[in-house]
Amino acid sequence: MPHTIAPTQPCAMTPDNTRRRRLGLGTLALSAALLLGCATPIPSDYAAEKPTLQLRNYFNGPMLAHGMFTDRSGRVVKRFTVELVGRWQGANGVLEEDFKYSDGTTQRRVWRLQELGGGRYTGEADDVVGVAQGQAAGNALNWRYTMRLPVDGRDIEVQFDDWMYLVDERVMINKAVMSKFGVTLGEVTLSFTKP
């Protein structure tokens, strides 16, 4: 026996259908806004911001930084100060960092920096795995690198998504997110001040 399909009638827009449709459109708009709000920033987002950050100018001579490390719950685990001295010869720079932590320990790191042009930088240090890659635009610089950190008597490799924001010619704010296998371990926040 042949099977026939009855023509469908257009759906009447009852008050319930109208509410469902509005709710569905509202949910879609909210989802899109949340996705856009969660987009990762990129250096060019700050291209119009002033003053312009140039590492050769800012990390030149002595400066002082104050910072803290917070775990992923937001609890402050360590506080520290850093005495820094930067020197440049052309496109090559050296940045010496001497850390004093709240638990009495100290640490020294020496960065070897290179300006590549177009706002691009590279950086190397003894506890950095490979080469740090930096991109600057406007008042901001984003560094991405892997660092070996001592944890419970052994070294682990941790990825850093490190952002620096120049506030004025003397002050810069630095915020770095540390992660391992894509899981956030904590954040480092620093405030640099030039004399």
PyMOL commands that set and color helices and strands:
alter all, ss='L'
color gray80, all
select helices_A, chain A and resi 15-37+43-46+55-58
alter helices_A, ss='H'
color red, helices_A
select strands_A, chain A and resi 61-71+76-89+92-101+106-117+120-124+128-137+140-151+154-166+171-180+183-193
alter strands_A, ss='S'
color yellow, strands_A
deselect
rebuild
show_as cartoon
